[in-house]
Amino acid sequence: MPLLTIGTNISLDDQAAQTLCNKASTHVSKLLGKPESYVMVAVQHGRTMSFAGDSAPCAMMHLKSLGLPEQQTAEFSESLCNFLNQQTGIPTNRIYIEFSGPERHMWGWDKRTF
């Protein structure tokens, strides 16, 4: 049930946003070793954002997944920052990532919880 949310102040056309979404889905699946059939990605582009008081391209990602291994967040940060940089050109030092691993009863799907 991984969910990756990507928020950025860069604007993408519909095709580029969908391509980023699809590639991010595959990337998260491989990164976490979970079936892509459970991965959800939301791309929110063209947002009003600043980083360090500057409106140059920046991004905020949130990766939420059951059983997210805390000891691997540094590895995940490197991988996700590099991925987003390669796809969008946003410098890695202008990307924040929030990681969270909810309890199973706090994540719902298909009329029940995990």
LOMI-60875 format. One record per residue: residue number from 1; residue in three letters; x, y, z of N, C-alpha, C in turn. Coordinates in nm, 3 decimals. Last residue first. Example, Ala and Ser with C-alpha at 12.3 -4.5 7.8 and 13.67 -1.06 7.14 Angstrom:
<nodes>
<node num="2" residu="SER" n_c1="1.285" n_c2="-0.225" n_c3="0.708" ca_c1="1.367" ca_c2="-0.106" ca_c3="0.714" c_c1="1.290" c_c2="0.003" c_c3="0.787"/>
<node num="1" residu="ALA" n_c1="1.319" n_c2="-0.569" n_c3="0.780" ca_c1="1.230" ca_c2="-0.450" ca_c3="0.780" c_c1="1.320" c_c2="-0.330" c_c3="0.780"/>
</nodes>
This chain:
<nodes>
<node num="114" residu="PHE" n_c1="-0.586" n_c2="-0.266" n_c3="0.666" ca_c1="-0.485" ca_c2="-0.368" ca_c3="0.646" c_c1="-0.455" c_c2="-0.441" c_c3="0.776"/>
<node num="113" residu="THR" n_c1="-0.944" n_c2="-0.231" n_c3="0.669" ca_c1="-0.808" ca_c2="-0.183" ca_c3="0.695" c_c1="-0.712" c_c2="-0.300" c_c3="0.674"/>
<node num="112" residu="ARG" n_c1="-1.203" n_c2="-0.193" n_c3="0.419" ca_c1="-1.147" ca_c2="-0.251" ca_c3="0.542" c_c1="-1.011" c_c2="-0.187" c_c3="0.568"/>
<node num="111" residu="LYS" n_c1="-1.287" n_c2="-0.110" n_c3="0.168" ca_c1="-1.387" ca_c2="-0.118" ca_c3="0.276" c_c1="-1.336" c_c2="-0.183" c_c3="0.404"/>
<node num="110" residu="ASP" n_c1="-1.041" n_c2="-0.086" n_c3="0.023" ca_c1="-1.145" ca_c2="-0.180" ca_c3="-0.015" c_c1="-1.240" c_c2="-0.213" c_c3="0.100"/>
<node num="109" residu="TRP" n_c1="-0.843" n_c2="0.033" n_c3="0.290" ca_c1="-0.850" ca_c2="-0.003" ca_c3="0.148" c_c1="-0.963" c_c2="-0.103" c_c3="0.129"/>
<node num="108" residu="GLY" n_c1="-0.671" n_c2="0.231" n_c3="0.536" ca_c1="-0.786" ca_c2="0.160" ca_c3="0.482" c_c1="-0.775" c_c2="0.136" c_c3="0.333"/>
<node num="107" residu="TRP" n_c1="-0.471" n_c2="0.241" n_c3="0.810" ca_c1="-0.466" ca_c2="0.254" ca_c3="0.664" c_c1="-0.578" c_c2="0.169" c_c3="0.606"/>
<node num="106" residu="MET" n_c1="-0.457" n_c2="0.185" n_c3="1.074" ca_c1="-0.474" ca_c2="0.325" ca_c3="1.039" c_c1="-0.468" c_c2="0.349" c_c3="0.888"/>
<node num="105" residu="HIS" n_c1="-0.394" n_c2="-0.074" n_c3="1.119" ca_c1="-0.534" ca_c2="-0.038" ca_c3="1.142" c_c1="-0.563" c_c2="0.109" c_c3="1.107"/>
<node num="104" residu="ARG" n_c1="-0.116" n_c2="-0.070" n_c3="1.078" ca_c1="-0.204" ca_c2="-0.136" ca_c3="0.981" c_c1="-0.350" c_c2="-0.094" c_c3="0.996"/>
<node num="103" residu="GLU" n_c1="0.039" n_c2="0.248" n_c3="1.134" ca_c1="-0.005" ca_c2="0.118" ca_c3="1.185" c_c1="-0.108" c_c2="0.061" c_c3="1.087"/>
<node num="102" residu="PRO" n_c1="0.244" n_c2="0.406" n_c3="0.881" ca_c1="0.129" ca_c2="0.397" ca_c3="0.971" c_c1="0.106" c_c2="0.255" c_c3="1.023"/>
<node num="101" residu="GLY" n_c1="0.525" n_c2="0.550" n_c3="0.833" ca_c1="0.484" ca_c2="0.410" ca_c3="0.833" c_c1="0.367" c_c2="0.392" c_c3="0.929"/>
<node num="100" residu="SER" n_c1="0.671" n_c2="0.805" n_c3="0.634" ca_c1="0.583" ca_c2="0.762" ca_c3="0.743" c_c1="0.541" c_c2="0.618" c_c3="0.722"/>
<node num="99" residu="PHE" n_c1="0.887" n_c2="1.069" n_c3="0.543" ca_c1="0.861" ca_c2="0.925" ca_c3="0.544" c_c1="0.766" c_c2="0.895" c_c3="0.658"/>
<node num="98" residu="GLU" n_c1="0.921" n_c2="1.343" n_c3="0.334" ca_c1="0.869" ca_c2="1.297" ca_c3="0.464" c_c1="0.838" c_c2="1.148" c_c3="0.450"/>
<node num="97" residu="ILE" n_c1="1.170" n_c2="1.522" n_c3="0.173" ca_c1="1.091" ca_c2="1.399" ca_c3="0.174" c_c1="1.048" c_c2="1.370" c_c3="0.317"/>
<node num="96" residu="TYR" n_c1="1.255" n_c2="1.801" n_c3="-0.032" ca_c1="1.233" ca_c2="1.743" ca_c3="0.100" c_c1="1.150" c_c2="1.617" c_c3="0.083"/>
<node num="95" residu="ILE" n_c1="1.480" n_c2="1.940" n_c3="-0.255" ca_c1="1.375" ca_c2="1.839" ca_c3="-0.239" c_c1="1.371" c_c2="1.794" c_c3="-0.093"/>
<node num="94" residu="ARG" n_c1="1.699" n_c2="2.077" n_c3="-0.325" ca_c1="1.573" ca_c2="2.154" ca_c3="-0.316" c_c1="1.454" c_c2="2.058" c_c3="-0.308"/>
<node num="93" residu="ASN" n_c1="1.913" n_c2="1.920" n_c3="-0.371" ca_c1="1.917" ca_c2="1.999" ca_c3="-0.248" c_c1="1.796" c_c2="2.092" c_c3="-0.233"/>
<node num="92" residu="THR" n_c1="1.864" n_c2="1.816" n_c3="-0.624" ca_c1="1.835" ca_c2="1.731" ca_c3="-0.507" c_c1="1.838" c_c2="1.809" c_c3="-0.376"/>
<node num="91" residu="PRO" n_c1="1.696" n_c2="2.030" n_c3="-0.855" ca_c1="1.817" ca_c2="1.994" ca_c3="-0.781" c_c1="1.783" c_c2="1.915" c_c3="-0.654"/>
<node num="90" residu="ILE" n_c1="1.487" n_c2="1.908" n_c3="-1.105" ca_c1="1.489" ca_c2="1.977" ca_c3="-0.975" c_c1="1.615" c_c2="1.935" c_c3="-0.901"/>
<node num="89" residu="GLY" n_c1="1.467" n_c2="1.759" n_c3="-1.334" ca_c1="1.574" ca_c2="1.858" ca_c3="-1.328" c_c1="1.578" c_c2="1.936" c_c3="-1.197"/>
<node num="88" residu="THR" n_c1="1.286" n_c2="1.551" n_c3="-1.360" ca_c1="1.237" ca_c2="1.690" ca_c3="-1.367" c_c1="1.345" c_c2="1.795" c_c3="-1.372"/>
<node num="87" residu="GLN" n_c1="1.410" n_c2="1.300" n_c3="-1.355" ca_c1="1.285" ca_c2="1.317" ca_c3="-1.429" c_c1="1.246" c_c2="1.462" c_c3="-1.453"/>
<node num="86" residu="GLN" n_c1="1.638" n_c2="1.336" n_c3="-1.198" ca_c1="1.652" ca_c2="1.285" ca_c3="-1.335" c_c1="1.527" c_c2="1.309" c_c3="-1.418"/>
<node num="85" residu="ASN" n_c1="1.516" n_c2="1.424" n_c3="-0.958" ca_c1="1.610" ca_c2="1.510" ca_c3="-1.030" c_c1="1.623" c_c2="1.466" c_c3="-1.175"/>
<node num="84" residu="LEU" n_c1="1.374" n_c2="1.195" n_c3="-0.887" ca_c1="1.301" ca_c2="1.317" ca_c3="-0.921" c_c1="1.390" c_c2="1.416" c_c3="-0.996"/>
<node num="83" residu="PHE" n_c1="1.591" n_c2="1.012" n_c3="-0.846" ca_c1="1.485" ca_c2="0.984" ca_c3="-0.942" c_c1="1.416" c_c2="1.114" c_c3="-0.985"/>
<node num="82" residu="ASN" n_c1="1.734" n_c2="1.138" n_c3="-0.639" ca_c1="1.797" ca_c2="1.118" ca_c3="-0.769" c_c1="1.693" c_c2="1.093" c_c3="-0.877"/>
<node num="81" residu="CYS" n_c1="1.536" n_c2="1.123" n_c3="-0.438" ca_c1="1.587" ca_c2="1.253" ca_c3="-0.482" c_c1="1.653" c_c2="1.241" c_c3="-0.620"/>
<node num="80" residu="LEU" n_c1="1.507" n_c2="0.842" n_c3="-0.416" ca_c1="1.393" ca_c2="0.925" ca_c3="-0.459" c_c1="1.438" c_c2="1.063" c_c3="-0.507"/>
<node num="79" residu="SER" n_c1="1.767" n_c2="0.763" n_c3="-0.332" ca_c1="1.705" ca_c2="0.707" ca_c3="-0.452" c_c1="1.594" c_c2="0.797" c_c3="-0.505"/>
<node num="78" residu="GLU" n_c1="1.804" n_c2="0.910" n_c3="-0.092" ca_c1="1.897" ca_c2="0.922" ca_c3="-0.205" c_c1="1.833" c_c2="0.877" c_c3="-0.336"/>
<node num="77" residu="SER" n_c1="1.585" n_c2="0.812" n_c3="0.057" ca_c1="1.597" ca_c2="0.954" ca_c3="0.026" c_c1="1.689" c_c2="0.976" c_c3="-0.094"/>
<node num="76" residu="PHE" n_c1="1.646" n_c2="0.541" n_c3="0.082" ca_c1="1.527" ca_c2="0.580" ca_c3="0.007" c_c1="1.534" c_c2="0.726" c_c3="-0.034"/>
<node num="75" residu="GLU" n_c1="1.873" n_c2="0.564" n_c3="0.245" ca_c1="1.884" ca_c2="0.501" ca_c3="0.112" c_c1="1.766" c_c2="0.542" c_c3="0.024"/>
<node num="74" residu="ALA" n_c1="1.750" n_c2="0.674" n_c3="0.470" ca_c1="1.858" ca_c2="0.748" ca_c3="0.403" c_c1="1.878" c_c2="0.695" c_c3="0.260"/>
<node num="73" residu="THR" n_c1="1.566" n_c2="0.473" n_c3="0.543" ca_c1="1.516" ca_c2="0.600" ca_c3="0.490" c_c1="1.625" c_c2="0.682" c_c3="0.423"/>
<node num="72" residu="GLN" n_c1="1.628" n_c2="0.230" n_c3="0.655" ca_c1="1.657" ca_c2="0.246" ca_c3="0.512" c_c1="1.613" c_c2="0.382" c_c3="0.457"/>
<node num="71" residu="GLN" n_c1="1.545" n_c2="0.215" n_c3="0.914" ca_c1="1.689" ca_c2="0.209" ca_c3="0.892" c_c1="1.726" c_c2="0.227" c_c3="0.744"/>
<node num="70" residu="GLU" n_c1="1.266" n_c2="0.203" n_c3="0.897" ca_c1="1.330" ca_c2="0.328" ca_c3="0.933" c_c1="1.480" c_c2="0.329" c_c3="0.904"/>
<node num="69" residu="PRO" n_c1="1.078" n_c2="0.049" n_c3="0.660" ca_c1="1.194" ca_c2="0.026" ca_c3="0.746" c_c1="1.271" c_c2="0.156" c_c3="0.773"/>
<node num="68" residu="LEU" n_c1="0.736" n_c2="0.046" n_c3="0.673" ca_c1="0.848" ca_c2="0.121" ca_c3="0.617" c_c1="0.969" c_c2="0.107" c_c3="0.710"/>
<node num="67" residu="GLY" n_c1="0.497" n_c2="-0.087" n_c3="0.726" ca_c1="0.623" ca_c2="-0.156" ca_c3="0.747" c_c1="0.744" c_c2="-0.085" c_c3="0.689"/>
<node num="66" residu="LEU" n_c1="0.314" n_c2="0.084" n_c3="0.479" ca_c1="0.311" ca_c2="-0.008" ca_c3="0.592" c_c1="0.447" c_c2="-0.075" c_c3="0.604"/>
<node num="65" residu="SER" n_c1="0.414" n_c2="0.407" n_c3="0.378" ca_c1="0.401" ca_c2="0.265" ca_c3="0.348" c_c1="0.396" c_c2="0.185" c_c3="0.477"/>
<node num="64" residu="LYS" n_c1="0.463" n_c2="0.710" n_c3="0.216" ca_c1="0.394" ca_c2="0.641" ca_c3="0.325" c_c1="0.378" c_c2="0.496" c_c3="0.285"/>
<node num="63" residu="LEU" n_c1="0.646" n_c2="0.978" n_c3="0.133" ca_c1="0.638" ca_c2="0.835" ca_c3="0.108" c_c1="0.579" c_c2="0.769" c_c3="0.231"/>
<node num="62" residu="HIS" n_c1="0.623" n_c2="1.282" n_c3="-0.010" ca_c1="0.582" ca_c2="1.209" ca_c3="0.110" c_c1="0.567" c_c2="1.064" c_c3="0.069"/>
<node num="61" residu="MET" n_c1="0.815" n_c2="1.559" n_c3="-0.125" ca_c1="0.758" ca_c2="1.426" ca_c3="-0.144" c_c1="0.721" c_c2="1.368" c_c3="-0.009"/>
<node num="60" residu="MET" n_c1="0.838" n_c2="1.868" n_c3="-0.268" ca_c1="0.814" ca_c2="1.802" ca_c3="-0.140" c_c1="0.752" c_c2="1.668" c_c3="-0.172"/>
<node num="59" residu="ALA" n_c1="1.063" n_c2="2.071" n_c3="-0.461" ca_c1="0.961" ca_c2="1.967" ca_c3="-0.447" c_c1="0.954" c_c2="1.918" c_c3="-0.303"/>
<node num="58" residu="CYS" n_c1="1.146" n_c2="2.341" n_c3="-0.689" ca_c1="1.162" ca_c2="2.265" ca_c3="-0.565" c_c1="1.050" c_c2="2.163" c_c3="-0.557"/>
<node num="57" residu="PRO" n_c1="1.270" n_c2="2.605" n_c3="-0.888" ca_c1="1.213" ca_c2="2.471" ca_c3="-0.881" c_c1="1.249" c_c2="2.397" c_c3="-0.751"/>
<node num="56" residu="ALA" n_c1="1.255" n_c2="2.916" n_c3="-0.699" ca_c1="1.316" ca_c2="2.830" ca_c3="-0.801" c_c1="1.259" c_c2="2.689" c_c3="-0.786"/>
<node num="55" residu="SER" n_c1="1.168" n_c2="3.090" n_c3="-0.503" ca_c1="1.067" ca_c2="3.014" ca_c3="-0.577" c_c1="1.124" c_c2="2.936" c_c3="-0.695"/>
<node num="54" residu="ASP" n_c1="1.306" n_c2="3.113" n_c3="-0.180" ca_c1="1.329" ca_c2="3.124" ca_c3="-0.324" c_c1="1.226" c_c2="3.037" c_c3="-0.397"/>
<node num="53" residu="GLY" n_c1="1.322" n_c2="3.060" n_c3="0.089" ca_c1="1.281" ca_c2="3.193" ca_c3="0.047" c_c1="1.291" c_c2="3.219" c_c3="-0.102"/>
<node num="52" residu="ALA" n_c1="1.380" n_c2="2.789" n_c3="0.100" ca_c1="1.483" ca_c2="2.885" ca_c3="0.141" c_c1="1.451" c_c2="3.027" c_c3="0.092"/>
<node num="51" residu="PHE" n_c1="1.139" n_c2="2.746" n_c3="-0.137" ca_c1="1.236" ca_c2="2.672" ca_c3="-0.056" c_c1="1.348" c_c2="2.771" c_c3="-0.026"/>
<node num="50" residu="SER" n_c1="0.790" n_c2="2.769" n_c3="-0.214" ca_c1="0.924" ca_c2="2.826" ca_c3="-0.209" c_c1="1.009" c_c2="2.738" c_c3="-0.118"/>
<node num="49" residu="MET" n_c1="0.502" n_c2="2.734" n_c3="-0.425" ca_c1="0.596" ca_c2="2.683" ca_c3="-0.326" c_c1="0.722" c_c2="2.767" c_c3="-0.327"/>
<node num="48" residu="THR" n_c1="0.212" n_c2="2.664" n_c3="-0.572" ca_c1="0.285" ca_c2="2.780" ca_c3="-0.521" c_c1="0.371" c_c2="2.730" c_c3="-0.405"/>
<node num="47" residu="ARG" n_c1="0.230" n_c2="2.404" n_c3="-0.821" ca_c1="0.189" ca_c2="2.457" ca_c3="-0.691" c_c1="0.270" c_c2="2.582" c_c3="-0.656"/>
<node num="46" residu="GLY" n_c1="0.275" n_c2="2.253" n_c3="-1.046" ca_c1="0.231" ca_c2="2.390" ca_c3="-1.064" c_c1="0.184" c_c2="2.455" c_c3="-0.935"/>
<node num="45" residu="HIS" n_c1="0.149" n_c2="1.927" n_c3="-0.943" ca_c1="0.247" ca_c2="2.019" ca_c3="-1.003" c_c1="0.188" c_c2="2.157" c_c3="-1.021"/>
<node num="44" residu="GLN" n_c1="0.131" n_c2="1.644" n_c3="-0.788" ca_c1="0.066" ca_c2="1.775" ca_c3="-0.776" c_c1="0.168" c_c2="1.878" c_c3="-0.823"/>
<node num="43" residu="VAL" n_c1="0.075" n_c2="1.315" n_c3="-0.827" ca_c1="0.165" ca_c2="1.421" ca_c3="-0.871" c_c1="0.085" c_c2="1.551" c_c3="-0.869"/>
<node num="42" residu="ALA" n_c1="0.060" n_c2="1.025" n_c3="-0.645" ca_c1="-0.013" ca_c2="1.149" ca_c3="-0.675" c_c1="0.090" c_c2="1.255" c_c3="-0.710"/>
<node num="41" residu="VAL" n_c1="0.046" n_c2="0.677" n_c3="-0.663" ca_c1="0.129" ca_c2="0.796" ca_c3="-0.677" c_c1="0.038" c_c2="0.913" c_c3="-0.711"/>
<node num="40" residu="MET" n_c1="0.033" n_c2="0.362" n_c3="-0.508" ca_c1="-0.041" ca_c2="0.478" ca_c3="-0.556" c_c1="0.056" c_c2="0.596" c_c3="-0.559"/>
<node num="39" residu="VAL" n_c1="0.075" n_c2="0.011" n_c3="-0.532" ca_c1="0.137" ca_c2="0.143" ca_c3="-0.525" c_c1="0.044" c_c2="0.250" c_c3="-0.581"/>
<node num="38" residu="TYR" n_c1="-0.020" n_c2="-0.242" n_c3="-0.570" ca_c1="-0.060" ca_c2="-0.174" ca_c3="-0.446" c_c1="-0.007" c_c2="-0.031" c_c3="-0.437"/>
<node num="37" residu="SER" n_c1="0.093" n_c2="-0.331" n_c3="-0.804" ca_c1="-0.054" ca_c2="-0.328" ca_c3="-0.798" c_c1="-0.106" c_c2="-0.261" c_c3="-0.670"/>
<node num="36" residu="GLU" n_c1="0.359" n_c2="-0.357" n_c3="-0.760" ca_c1="0.313" ca_c2="-0.229" ca_c3="-0.812" c_c1="0.161" c_c2="-0.218" c_c3="-0.809"/>
<node num="35" residu="PRO" n_c1="0.453" n_c2="-0.518" n_c3="-0.458" ca_c1="0.387" ca_c2="-0.525" ca_c3="-0.589" c_c1="0.337" c_c2="-0.388" c_c3="-0.634"/>
<node num="34" residu="LYS" n_c1="0.768" n_c2="-0.409" n_c3="-0.319" ca_c1="0.625" ca_c2="-0.438" ca_c3="-0.305" c_c1="0.560" c_c2="-0.441" c_c3="-0.443"/>
<node num="33" residu="GLY" n_c1="1.025" n_c2="-0.312" n_c3="-0.279" ca_c1="1.005" ca_c2="-0.455" ca_c3="-0.298" c_c1="0.860" c_c2="-0.497" c_c3="-0.279"/>
<node num="32" residu="LEU" n_c1="1.081" n_c2="-0.046" n_c3="-0.268" ca_c1="1.028" ca_c2="-0.108" ca_c3="-0.146" c_c1="1.010" c_c2="-0.259" c_c3="-0.158"/>
<node num="31" residu="LEU" n_c1="1.183" n_c2="-0.003" n_c3="-0.527" ca_c1="1.255" ca_c2="0.048" ca_c3="-0.410" c_c1="1.211" c_c2="-0.025" c_c3="-0.282"/>
<node num="30" residu="LYS" n_c1="0.984" n_c2="-0.106" n_c3="-0.696" ca_c1="1.117" ca_c2="-0.169" ca_c3="-0.691" c_c1="1.192" c_c2="-0.129" c_c3="-0.564"/>
<node num="29" residu="SER" n_c1="0.775" n_c2="0.075" n_c3="-0.635" ca_c1="0.756" ca_c2="-0.069" ca_c3="-0.626" c_c1="0.889" c_c2="-0.141" c_c3="-0.611"/>
<node num="28" residu="VAL" n_c1="0.894" n_c2="0.320" n_c3="-0.699" ca_c1="0.857" ca_c2="0.291" ca_c3="-0.560" c_c1="0.838" c_c2="0.141" c_c3="-0.540"/>
<node num="27" residu="HIS" n_c1="0.920" n_c2="0.289" n_c3="-0.981" ca_c1="1.036" ca_c2="0.313" ca_c3="-0.896" c_c1="1.007" c_c2="0.277" c_c3="-0.751"/>
<node num="26" residu="THR" n_c1="0.655" n_c2="0.263" n_c3="-1.068" ca_c1="0.749" ca_c2="0.154" ca_c3="-1.089" c_c1="0.870" c_c2="0.167" c_c3="-0.996"/>
<node num="25" residu="SER" n_c1="0.568" n_c2="0.521" n_c3="-0.992" ca_c1="0.502" ca_c2="0.400" ca_c3="-0.942" c_c1="0.594" c_c2="0.279" c_c3="-0.953"/>
<node num="24" residu="ALA" n_c1="0.729" n_c2="0.689" n_c3="-1.143" ca_c1="0.742" ca_c2="0.691" ca_c3="-0.997" c_c1="0.679" c_c2="0.567" c_c3="-0.936"/>
<node num="23" residu="LYS" n_c1="0.630" n_c2="0.637" n_c3="-1.398" ca_c1="0.768" ca_c2="0.600" ca_c3="-1.366" c_c1="0.790" c_c2="0.597" c_c3="-1.215"/>
<node num="22" residu="ASN" n_c1="0.368" n_c2="0.742" n_c3="-1.369" ca_c1="0.389" ca_c2="0.601" ca_c3="-1.403" c_c1="0.530" c_c2="0.554" c_c3="-1.366"/>
<node num="21" residu="CYS" n_c1="0.423" n_c2="1.015" n_c3="-1.310" ca_c1="0.342" ca_c2="0.932" ca_c3="-1.221" c_c1="0.369" c_c2="0.783" c_c3="-1.245"/>
<node num="20" residu="LEU" n_c1="0.559" n_c2="1.095" n_c3="-1.540" ca_c1="0.625" ca_c2="1.101" ca_c3="-1.409" c_c1="0.554" c_c2="1.011" c_c3="-1.310"/>
<node num="19" residu="THR" n_c1="0.349" n_c2="1.058" n_c3="-1.725" ca_c1="0.473" ca_c2="0.982" ca_c3="-1.739" c_c1="0.549" c_c2="0.980" c_c3="-1.606"/>
<node num="18" residu="GLN" n_c1="0.169" n_c2="1.249" n_c3="-1.631" ca_c1="0.132" ca_c2="1.107" ca_c3="-1.630" c_c1="0.255" c_c2="1.018" c_c3="-1.641"/>
<node num="17" residu="ALA" n_c1="0.316" n_c2="1.484" n_c3="-1.676" ca_c1="0.272" ca_c2="1.450" ca_c3="-1.540" c_c1="0.236" c_c2="1.302" c_c3="-1.530"/>
<node num="16" residu="ALA" n_c1="0.344" n_c2="1.474" n_c3="-1.954" ca_c1="0.464" ca_c2="1.468" ca_c3="-1.869" c_c1="0.427" c_c2="1.432" c_c3="-1.726"/>
<node num="15" residu="GLN" n_c1="0.074" n_c2="1.498" n_c3="-2.033" ca_c1="0.150" ca_c2="1.379" ca_c3="-2.068" c_c1="0.273" c_c2="1.364" c_c3="-1.978"/>
<node num="14" residu="ASP" n_c1="0.003" n_c2="1.755" n_c3="-1.934" ca_c1="-0.066" ca_c2="1.635" ca_c3="-1.889" c_c1="0.014" c_c2="1.507" c_c3="-1.916"/>
<node num="13" residu="ASP" n_c1="0.301" n_c2="1.943" n_c3="-1.852" ca_c1="0.182" ca_c2="1.919" ca_c3="-1.932" c_c1="0.123" c_c2="1.784" c_c3="-1.889"/>
<node num="12" residu="LEU" n_c1="0.390" n_c2="2.094" n_c3="-1.540" ca_c1="0.407" ca_c2="1.987" ca_c3="-1.637" c_c1="0.284" c_c2="1.980" c_c3="-1.725"/>
<node num="11" residu="SER" n_c1="0.563" n_c2="2.335" n_c3="-1.353" ca_c1="0.441" ca_c2="2.298" ca_c3="-1.425" c_c1="0.474" c_c2="2.193" c_c3="-1.530"/>
<node num="10" residu="ILE" n_c1="0.704" n_c2="2.327" n_c3="-1.026" ca_c1="0.720" ca_c2="2.327" ca_c3="-1.171" c_c1="0.587" c_c2="2.285" c_c3="-1.235"/>
<node num="9" residu="ASN" n_c1="0.659" n_c2="2.299" n_c3="-0.759" ca_c1="0.618" ca_c2="2.426" ca_c3="-0.819" c_c1="0.645" c_c2="2.431" c_c3="-0.969"/>
<node num="8" residu="THR" n_c1="0.521" n_c2="1.987" n_c3="-0.639" ca_c1="0.628" ca_c2="2.070" ca_c3="-0.693" c_c1="0.572" c_c2="2.200" c_c3="-0.752"/>
<node num="7" residu="GLY" n_c1="0.478" n_c2="1.687" n_c3="-0.467" ca_c1="0.430" ca_c2="1.823" ca_c3="-0.485" c_c1="0.544" c_c2="1.909" c_c3="-0.534"/>
<node num="6" residu="ILE" n_c1="0.400" n_c2="1.359" n_c3="-0.471" ca_c1="0.502" ca_c2="1.452" ca_c3="-0.520" c_c1="0.434" c_c2="1.587" c_c3="-0.541"/>
<node num="5" residu="THR" n_c1="0.348" n_c2="1.085" n_c3="-0.272" ca_c1="0.292" ca_c2="1.212" ca_c3="-0.315" c_c1="0.408" c_c2="1.302" c_c3="-0.353"/>
<node num="4" residu="LEU" n_c1="0.312" n_c2="0.747" n_c3="-0.273" ca_c1="0.409" ca_c2="0.853" ca_c3="-0.293" c_c1="0.336" c_c2="0.975" c_c3="-0.345"/>
<node num="3" residu="LEU" n_c1="0.221" n_c2="0.481" n_c3="-0.081" ca_c1="0.169" ca_c2="0.602" ca_c3="-0.143" c_c1="0.284" c_c2="0.701" c_c3="-0.152"/>
<node num="2" residu="PRO" n_c1="0.197" n_c2="0.125" n_c3="-0.062" ca_c1="0.276" ca_c2="0.248" ca_c3="-0.063" c_c1="0.204" c_c2="0.362" c_c3="-0.135"/>
<node num="1" residu="MET" n_c1="0.078" n_c2="-0.120" n_c3="0.000" ca_c1="0.000" ca_c2="0.000" ca_c3="0.000" c_c1="0.082" c_c2="0.127" c_c3="0.000"/>
</nodes>
